[in-house]
Structure formats: C-alpha cells, structure tokens
Amino acid sequence: MTTTQPVTDTRNPSRQGGLPMAALLALATAVFVTSLTETLPAGVLPAMSADLAVSESAMGQSVTVYAVGTALTALPLTAATAGWRRRGLLLTAMAGFAAANTVTAVSTDYALTMTARALAGVAAGLAWALLAGYASRMVTPELRGRAIAVVMTGIPLALSLGVPAGTFLGRVAGWSAAFLAMTVLAVLVIAWIAAAVPDFPGEPQRAGKVTGALAVPGVRPVLAVTLVFVLAHTVLYAYVAAYLAHLGLGDRTDGVLLVFGAASLLGIWAVGAHVHRALRRLTVASTLLVALGAGLLAAASGSTLAVYTAAALWGLGWGGVPTLLQTAAGRAGGQRADSAQAMLVTLWNVAMAGGGVLGGVLLDRLGAEALPWSVLALLAPALAVVLAARTHGFPHGSGPAVRERAAG
C-alpha cells in the first residue's frame, strides 16, 4: 500500500492541466511490479513447494515474509528517507525488486528464497511510501482521486493479467521463469520512470511525525477496517491454489485468477469514477461483494460455474478496496494525510503477513475448506466498523468538510 504527500508544487507543469498519463502509467506499472511480486507465489505455490522440498503451507509463508519486510520498514523508511529526492528513491526501490526476483528465480534453497522475498518486501516498503504521493503531487487537488485510481490500476492488472500469466508460464516453463520475467519487467519500469516521471524534493520537516495522525478523528476506524479486510482477503488468496486443488479444480487456477482479476478491473473502474462522492456506499458494497464471493466459494463443492461466479464477485468487491481505503485515510487524516497513509501501509502489510500465517494454520489444522469461512468471520466486524464510522472515517456524501480534508 501507499502513502500520499498532498503538497502543492506549482512548479510542476503537469499540475496546470489534466492527468499526466505517461507518468501515471509508469507509476501504475511500478504498482503492477510490486503487486505481482507479492502475489505471484499464490499462482505457483505447489510447484515452488515441490522444488524447494517444503510443504505448501511453509511455501505460503513466502507471501508472509514479503509482507513482514514491508510492514517492518514502511514507517522507518518513510521517516528516514523523507528528505530524499523522490525519483531517485523510487528507482532504488525498483532496482531492489529486480535483484530480489532474480535471486528468487535462481535459488534452490528455501532459506535463501525466503531471504530474497523479505528483501523484496523491504523494496516494497520504499515503493509504497512513494507511489500515491507521486500521483497526488503531479495533479491539482480536484484530480488527486482520479490520479490515484489510475496508479492503483496496477493492482487489478497484476491480478487479472500478471498472476494468471505467471501461473501459465510457471506451468509450461517452470516457476523460476515467471520470476525472471518479473526481473525483466522491473528493469523496463526503471527506464520508463527515469524517462517519464518528474522528480520532486523530499519533505524532511515531516519526518518523525507519523503516529500523530492517530489522534485525528476517523483515522483509527479506517486503519481498523484496513487491518481486518486485508487479513480476510489474504487468508484465502494466498492459498487459493491449494483451495482449488481441494475442490478438484487445481488445473483451473490460472482461469479462476483471470476471472478474479478481470472483475477487479471493473471494480476499480467503478470506484475511480464514483469514490469522490460515494466513498461510504462503495466501501459497504465492496465488503458485501467479497463476503458473497467467499460464501459462494465455500458452498461451491467442486462446481466450476459456482467457483468462477464466486471469483467474479470476490474480484469485483476487492478491486477498488486499495483506492477506497487510501482515499478514506487521506480524507480522515487531513493535514496529516501522509502520516495516516504511512500507517495504512504498515497495517496493510501486517495483515498480509497475518493472513499468510493464519491461512497456513487453517490449512494444516482444519483443512482447505476452512479458508472461505474464515473470510466471512473476519468481514463481519469490518462491515460493522464501516457502518459505525458515519461521521468520521467513512462519512456520507462528499460535503465541504470531506472535500476540505481531501485537499488538505
């Protein structure tokens, strides 16, 4: 996840007109790389576990250790690098992804693989602390929501195209080839960022003030929903290949992920178009859609149609969640929006790590059938918090106070 730095910079020419699409698409591709690096093991989990001679639940911790690396570094790296030039820092992070994916691809040792995954998570801690901030600083305040939505399309694209493609490539050429392809893509993104993305100065005066946003009304409900919602999603997504194998549909993993990701694209489109005036309704709808998808998946009993329908509902609900939660954190945080989003990054990745651990425990102790039911159990309190936070956090409409906080 990302932090925003809503700082007016009138020296940036792109702020005088519409959306600077070349730069925003470069950042969206960087988001694609970070998201795919994080989630690719979900599509090739059985092959990775077989080659590295560990159980699927142990291999699933490759998602966990990535998230731990990000969670442990997002806040301290945000503070330590606050004064650094933004483009050079982002290029450094992308170089970290290239190196980590290369090591993952060539490693034949579980411990080395997990170390590389942790280092990739550290690179993500850097990248996620920059990406939405870039989008905010390149446009005028009224375009920030749309700019962030463009950048965040990298997430559903990673799910709809990247993971299925990586799963297919892993099946026909080996999972190592999928990670090597990620290295090539990271190098290409480095060149694109260097050519198309403007540079910005850092903000050393903001360092060391990250946790102050907790005192701002609305920030804590947003962070609580982030923690529980992402935990629920990750418990199932990290082990989706294992769950589909349990249903006898292991050979349909890439197809199911394709449907999930395609629906996610539709979800993020709907959210990007309406988030500025319907944040609360969209958050409630997303929660219910993910819950409905999980419930249908739990009752699928090997029905291919039911599984694909469940994946579509799940993806439709999940696709816009990053934009929804980032927008909610930015609005609630007001003048401390960057700090609120830095904490959101940390909790997002704590939830990713926790989801990998919890999913592995459920898989080992209760079996794969417990995974979708755990999603329902976790989403219930998340929905309750969203419904309760009607004044701050997830307020009705987009009145003047909301718009003022969004621009703050």
Helices and strands as residue ranges (DSSP letters): G 13-16, H 21-51, H 56-80, H 86-106, H 110-128, H 131-137, G 141-143, H 144-152, H 154-157, I 158-162, H 163-173, H 175-196, G 204-206, G 210-215, H 219-237, H 240-246, G 250-252, H 253-298, H 304-318, H 321-333, G 334-336, H 337-365, H 370-388, H 400-407
